[in-house]
């Protein structure tokens, strides 16, 4: 590693040696590279902290912690020209209070993190606990200050992922508000984002709904640039993620029925009987009356055998 310019970066590794007199220590990364890290009068240190925890300073304990071989840490600092693999440290984060000790391996670390994230989303999206959990107030995007303005688009896949997270938070913490959010979100998806084709006995999911005042406009095809005006299979899969995770808790037979009929959709219209596997997208042909969809490879590769096409009859949106 040779540089003729100054760069700041973060590296992680294990302490190999510490010279308190010179104020430096060796750091070996997981891929075997060795760096010399030099402390300055302003170098600070802290311990890894979880979401919701207060700052945990380790600056005064830094010499004792660095004296422990194989202490794992992250260090941020500056590399200067003509000092090969020498880092001037600005701050250090210790993974724990000794070699082999990692705070994120504590039994309640991930439980507390899930609780913190879940409570934050309940507050940001729904104003909970001062307000009830109502997915009509859900926004795909929140402003930096957490405000919500005007018309908006609710995307099926992002709601489903939130539902998945709430179900996971309930499984980890046992706190009822997370289960309530998962169940209400699942019901909202079923009522607003799901279409049941009675003729085909299949279920597919809208890309989302655009809310303009009191009006709700359903969007079947994707609004994303790479998937524009098609029905991507991954969006249909995402639609199932949250409800299926909720099903693991509640055993609601309606969720199982939705999942089975969506999988039937995959087999019938995304499946490639000639080349094997599945198409990633089916593309909508905008016609009056019934609007068929043609299943074609979204971006066919040269020599790809998947050149079949098919049509999905469906009711008007």
Buried (B, 14 or more C-beta within 10 A) or exposed (E): EEEEEEEEEEBEBBBBEBEEEEBBBBBBEEEEEEBBBBBEEEBBBBBBEBEEEEEBEBEEEBBBBBEBEEBBBBBBBBBEEEEEBBBBBBBBBBBBBEBEBEBEEEEEBEBBBBBBBBBEBBBEBBBBEEEEBEBEEBBBEEEEEEEEEEEBBBBBBBBBBBBBBBBBBBBBBEBEBBBBBBBBBBBBBBEBBBBBBEEBEBBBBBBBBBBEEEEEEEBBBBEEEEBEEBBBBEBBBBBBBBBBBBBEBBEBEEBEEBBEBBBBBBEEBBBBEEEEEBBBBBBBEEEEEEBBBBBBBBEEEEEEEBEBEBEBEBEEE
